[in-house]
Amino acid sequence: MSSIDEMGPRSRPSLGQWIPLSFQHVFAMFGATILVPILTGLSPATALFTAGTGTLLYILLTGAKVPAFLGSSFAFIAPLIAVSSAYGVPYAMGGAMAGGIFYCIVALVVRQAGTAWLDRALPPVVIGSVIIIIGLYLAPVAMDMAMYDGGGNYSLVSLSIAAFTLGVTIIVSIFFKGFFTAIPILIGLITGYLFTLIMGFIFPAYAIINFQVVADAPWFRHPVFMVPRFNPVVIFTFIVVSLATICEHLGDVLVTSKIVGQDFYKNPGLHRTLAGDGLATAWAALWGGPPNTTYGENIGVMAITRVYSVWVIGGAAVIAVVLSFFGKFGALIQTIPGPVLGGISMLLFGIIASSGLRTIVESGVDFKDKRNLTISSVVLVIGIGGGRLAFMVSGGIEFQLAGLALATVVGIILNLIIPRTQGT
């Protein structure tokens, strides 16, 4: 067998290498994958199941040529929360399924017409601004978890737990070396959890972790099939958000191609990777799981280890599925305190926003050009400020477009109608 340093997408490791290499990818994706369902009120165990099975579906549709792990998408947190609250979880899943189907439609268009039309509709100035909104729109959620207790009261105890968790995560992310730089979220979650336990043991009045839910949970469980329900307003909202995640997908596939040294845009083709991502999201909706997306965390692991084996990624997917069937494990995840999640989210949501800035900077967007300045400014204010367009249509149905979705639509329209200055 070839050495690990030479392990390409088609390489199959020995069992002794395979298991630890796959577990590395589980560690890398775990923190972010379970954080999304916790924030949106969905089941973390179901998210593990749909992430694992969705990744296996992606591998199948791409001909086992692209090493990519699919986990919970942060871009859909806001619409999942809003729709679940206003209409119910089945309608949120219906929107997620529609977003996945939209991916597949885009994949068909890309197969026939290429990607030039995507570049025209969603240039870096629009996509970068939208990604910034994804992070900053969620900032109040992070701060609420960090500063308030379960009763909605300001709490220095909660703030101290969040600060400790944030501090550890930052230290690991910046100062640690090697594989640890790929799992700062997981390390932050574990140390924050232990810190909360210790505080509760020393000061019983501050004990906020209740293990009763673990005691009551069954040892084994299975995901429950969910029948999505559909609403035209919800469908449109999720499709618009999908425009942003499609561009995220394009970037992830491009970065993976550069790391591996193979052009995945051509082989197996961008249309196949898009279809795999979309079908994985539609599949997740059938089980009540959050929409999926290709994970940068796992791309980072491949860059560090130089192991690009699809077999290793598939092994990680199988491990995630197996973990999802242990009921007490899923219940234990649900005991993670809000302040710990708040501390993690303070960094994570900020990183999402910063990646939008990075997109704009690395793309060379010139803000001396009034066209770019105008588009970005309007998009940011509508998205972060909570802009909302609502009116009644036939049958007493209210059409509503708000926040990220409205900002994305406005950005696309402005980009298409504002004349380009010479040289741009």
Buried (B, 14 or more C-beta within 10 A) or exposed (E): EEEBEEBBBEBEBEEEBBEEBBBBBBBBBBBBBBBBBBBBEBBBBBBBBBBBBBBBBBBEBBEBBBBBBBBBBBBBBBBBBBBBEBBEBBBBBBBBBBBBBBBBBBBEBBBEEEBEEBEEBBBBBBBBBBBBBBBBBBBEBBBBBBBBBEEEEEBEBBBBBBBBBBBBBBBBBEEBEEBBBBBBBBBBBBBBBEBBBEBBEEEEEBEBBEEEBBEEBEEEBEBEEBEBBEBEBBBBBBBBBBBBBBBBBBBBBBBBBEBBEBEBBEEBBBBBBBBBBBBBBBBBBBBBBBBBBBBBBBBBBBBBBBBBBBBBBBBBBBBBBEBBBBBBBBBBBBBBBBBBBBBBBBBBBBBBBEBBBEBBEEEEBEEEBEBBBEBBBBBBBBBBEEBEEEEEEEEEEEEBBBBBBBBBBBBBEBBEEEEEEEEE
